Amino acid sequence: MRKVVLNMTMTLDGFFCGPNGELDWMSQAPDQELNDDIVAFFQGVDQGFIGYPTA
């Protein structure tokens, strides 16, 4: 049986995007340590799902 992992990105107030659907808060480049962690996470992923409307 496979393990299911949920990875969500949101602001501290629990929203994914601004009132007009903007995602500008996510556009900043992560530092190298965070980037390495993200790459390591996705190297262990078999499949992924992207949700609407932020995809």
Rosetta blueprint (number, residue, H / E / L):
1 M L
2 R L
3 K L
4 V L
5 V L
6 L L
7 N L
8 M L
9 T L
10 M L
11 T L
12 L L
13 D L
14 G L
15 F L
16 F L
17 C L
18 G L
19 P L
20 N L
21 G L
22 E L
23 L L
24 D H
25 W H
26 M H
27 S L
28 Q L
29 A L
30 P L
31 D L
32 Q H
33 E H
34 L H
35 N H
36 D H
37 D H
38 I H
39 V H
40 A H
41 F H
42 F H
43 Q H
44 G L
45 V L
46 D L
47 Q L
48 G L
49 F L
50 I L
51 G L
52 Y L
53 P L
54 T L
55 A L
